[in-house]
Protein backbone atom coordinates (compact mmCIF):
# COMPACT_ATOMS: atom_id res chain seq x y z
CA UNK A 1 0.00 0.00 0.00
CA UNK A 2 1.32 3.44 -0.94
CA UNK A 3 0.44 5.73 1.98
CA UNK A 4 0.78 9.32 3.14
CA UNK A 5 -0.58 11.49 5.96
CA UNK A 6 -2.16 14.82 5.03
CA UNK A 7 -4.50 17.66 5.78
CA UNK A 8 -7.47 17.89 3.47
CA UNK A 9 -8.32 21.33 2.18
CA UNK A 10 -11.80 22.87 2.16
CA UNK A 11 -13.83 23.09 -1.05
CA UNK A 12 -13.66 26.90 -1.32
CA UNK A 13 -9.84 26.80 -1.25
CA UNK A 14 -9.85 23.82 -3.67
CA UNK A 15 -12.08 25.73 -6.12
CA UNK A 16 -9.90 28.86 -5.96
CA UNK A 17 -6.79 26.81 -6.66
CA UNK A 18 -8.54 24.82 -9.42
CA UNK A 19 -9.28 28.14 -11.20
CA UNK A 20 -5.63 29.12 -10.83
CA UNK A 21 -4.48 25.78 -12.30
CA UNK A 22 -6.85 26.15 -15.27
CA UNK A 23 -5.37 29.61 -15.93
CA UNK A 24 -1.73 28.46 -15.68
CA UNK A 25 -1.95 25.02 -17.33
CA UNK A 26 -2.14 26.24 -20.96
CA UNK A 27 0.93 28.49 -20.50
CA UNK A 28 3.54 25.72 -20.25
CA UNK A 29 2.95 22.10 -21.27
CA UNK A 30 6.11 20.82 -19.55
CA UNK A 31 4.34 20.77 -16.16
CA UNK A 32 2.31 17.85 -14.79
CA UNK A 33 -0.52 19.42 -12.79
CA UNK A 34 -2.16 18.07 -9.65
CA UNK A 35 -5.83 17.30 -10.22
CA UNK A 36 -8.03 19.57 -8.09
CA UNK A 37 -9.62 16.64 -6.26
CA UNK A 38 -6.13 15.47 -5.20
CA UNK A 39 -4.97 18.76 -3.65
CA UNK A 40 -3.84 18.26 -0.04
CA UNK A 41 -1.12 19.28 2.42
CA UNK A 42 1.29 16.38 2.97
CA UNK A 43 2.44 15.97 6.56
CA UNK A 44 4.32 12.70 6.02
CA UNK A 45 4.89 10.53 2.95
CA UNK A 46 5.24 6.89 3.96
CA UNK A 47 5.57 5.22 0.56
CA UNK A 48 4.99 1.48 0.27
CA UNK A 49 3.81 -0.10 3.52
CA UNK A 50 2.82 -3.77 3.75
CA UNK A 51 -0.93 -4.18 4.34
CA UNK A 52 -0.21 -6.17 7.50
CA UNK A 53 1.39 -3.05 9.05
CA UNK A 54 -1.71 -0.89 8.51
CA UNK A 55 -3.06 -1.47 12.05
CA UNK A 56 0.33 -0.52 13.56
CA UNK A 57 0.37 2.69 11.49
CA UNK A 58 -3.20 3.59 12.50
CA UNK A 59 -2.55 2.89 16.18
CA UNK A 60 0.57 5.07 16.10
CA UNK A 61 -1.36 7.92 14.44
CA UNK A 62 -4.21 7.66 16.97
CA UNK A 63 -1.71 8.57 19.71
CA UNK A 64 -0.65 11.86 18.03
CA UNK A 65 -1.97 14.96 19.77
CA UNK A 66 -2.17 18.54 18.59
CA UNK A 67 -3.38 22.01 19.47
CA UNK A 68 -6.61 21.99 17.46
CA UNK A 69 -7.78 23.85 15.52
CA UNK A 70 -4.72 24.88 13.52
CA UNK A 71 -5.33 28.00 11.40
CA UNK A 72 -3.75 27.75 7.95
CA UNK A 73 -3.55 30.45 5.28
CA UNK A 74 -2.68 29.57 1.69
CA UNK A 75 -0.38 32.42 0.60
CA UNK A 76 2.01 33.03 -2.27
CA UNK A 77 3.77 30.66 -4.62
CA UNK A 78 7.25 29.28 -5.02
CA UNK A 79 9.42 26.44 -6.31
CA UNK A 80 11.44 23.50 -5.04
CA UNK A 81 14.38 23.44 -5.14
CA UNK A 82 14.40 27.06 -6.41
CA UNK A 83 13.28 29.36 -9.26
CA UNK A 84 16.42 28.65 -11.31
CA UNK A 85 15.68 24.91 -11.34
CA UNK A 86 11.91 24.68 -10.76
CA UNK A 87 10.84 21.07 -10.34
CA UNK A 88 7.87 21.61 -8.01
CA UNK A 89 5.47 24.57 -8.12
CA UNK A 90 3.76 25.12 -4.77
CA UNK A 91 1.44 27.39 -2.82
CA UNK A 92 2.86 28.34 0.55
CA UNK A 93 1.23 27.86 3.94
CA UNK A 94 1.23 30.40 6.71
CA UNK A 95 0.50 28.50 9.93
CA UNK A 96 1.48 28.65 13.60
CA UNK A 97 4.14 26.37 15.07
CA UNK A 98 1.35 23.93 15.96
CA UNK A 99 1.43 22.65 12.36
CA UNK A 100 5.17 21.88 12.54
CA UNK A 101 4.61 20.26 15.96
CA UNK A 102 1.84 18.11 14.46
CA UNK A 103 4.13 17.03 11.60
CA UNK A 104 6.91 16.24 14.11
CA UNK A 105 4.46 14.22 16.24
CA UNK A 106 3.38 12.23 13.19
CA UNK A 107 7.03 11.73 12.18
CA UNK A 108 7.92 10.42 15.66
CA UNK A 109 4.86 8.18 15.95
CA UNK A 110 5.53 6.58 12.58
CA UNK A 111 9.26 6.17 13.27
CA UNK A 112 8.25 4.08 16.26
CA UNK A 113 6.64 1.56 13.87
CA UNK A 114 9.59 1.49 11.47
CA UNK A 115 8.84 4.31 9.00
CA UNK A 116 12.03 6.10 7.95
CA UNK A 117 12.44 9.66 9.20
CA UNK A 118 12.37 12.51 6.71
CA UNK A 119 15.84 13.98 6.18
CA UNK A 120 14.60 17.43 5.12
CA UNK A 121 13.01 19.93 7.47
CA UNK A 122 9.21 20.16 7.31
CA UNK A 123 8.29 22.83 4.73
CA UNK A 124 4.48 23.15 4.65
CA UNK A 125 3.16 23.66 1.13
CA UNK A 126 0.52 22.55 -1.33
CA UNK A 127 1.96 21.04 -4.53
CA UNK A 128 0.40 22.39 -7.73
CA UNK A 129 2.62 20.87 -10.41
CA UNK A 130 5.85 19.01 -11.13
CA UNK A 131 8.37 19.46 -13.93
CA UNK A 132 11.10 16.91 -14.65
CA UNK A 133 13.03 19.33 -16.88
CA UNK A 134 13.39 22.02 -14.22
CA UNK A 135 12.56 24.74 -16.77
CA UNK A 136 10.02 27.54 -16.77
CA UNK A 137 8.61 29.19 -19.90
CA UNK A 138 8.56 32.98 -20.08
CA UNK A 139 4.73 32.93 -20.27
CA UNK A 140 4.57 30.93 -17.06
CA UNK A 141 7.22 33.05 -15.33
CA UNK A 142 5.31 36.24 -16.21
CA UNK A 143 1.98 34.81 -15.00
CA UNK A 144 3.47 33.61 -11.72
CA UNK A 145 4.83 37.04 -10.82
CA UNK A 146 1.31 38.31 -10.17
CA UNK A 147 0.60 35.37 -7.82
CA UNK A 148 3.85 35.44 -5.83
CA UNK A 149 2.10 37.20 -2.91
CA UNK A 150 -1.50 36.19 -3.63
CA UNK A 151 -3.84 34.74 -1.02
CA UNK A 152 -5.79 31.62 -1.96
CA UNK A 153 -7.92 31.10 1.14
CA UNK A 154 -7.74 29.83 4.69
CA UNK A 155 -8.93 26.99 6.90
CA UNK A 156 -8.91 25.76 10.47
CA UNK A 157 -7.49 22.25 10.42
CA UNK A 158 -9.17 19.96 12.94
CA UNK A 159 -7.96 16.57 11.74
CA UNK A 160 -5.33 14.79 9.67
CA UNK A 161 -5.85 11.79 7.43
CA UNK A 162 -4.12 8.56 6.43
CA UNK A 163 -4.51 8.31 2.67
CA UNK A 164 -3.78 5.51 0.23
CA UNK A 165 -2.51 6.51 -3.20
CA UNK A 166 -3.10 4.13 -6.10
CA UNK A 167 -1.09 5.08 -9.18
CA UNK A 168 -3.09 4.66 -12.37
CA UNK A 169 -2.54 5.65 -16.00
CA UNK A 170 -5.06 8.48 -15.49
CA UNK A 171 -3.17 9.76 -12.44
CA UNK A 172 -3.12 9.01 -8.72
CA UNK A 173 -6.36 7.99 -7.06
CA UNK A 174 -6.61 8.78 -3.33
CA UNK A 175 -8.69 7.01 -0.71
CA UNK A 176 -8.88 8.22 2.90
CA UNK A 177 -8.39 5.16 5.12
CA UNK A 178 -8.82 6.88 8.50
CA UNK A 179 -9.10 10.37 9.95
CA UNK A 180 -7.49 11.46 13.22
CA UNK A 181 -8.35 14.45 15.34
CA UNK A 182 -6.05 13.37 18.14
CA UNK A 183 -6.30 14.68 21.62
CA UNK A 184 -5.63 18.34 22.35
CA UNK A 185 -2.50 19.25 24.23
CA UNK A 186 -2.88 21.58 27.17
Helices and strands as residue ranges (DSSP letters): E 2-8, H 11-25, E 32-33, G 36-38, E 40-48, G 51-53, H 54-62, E 70-81, E 86-95, H 97-111, E 125-130, H 138-145, E 151-157, E 160-168, E 171-180
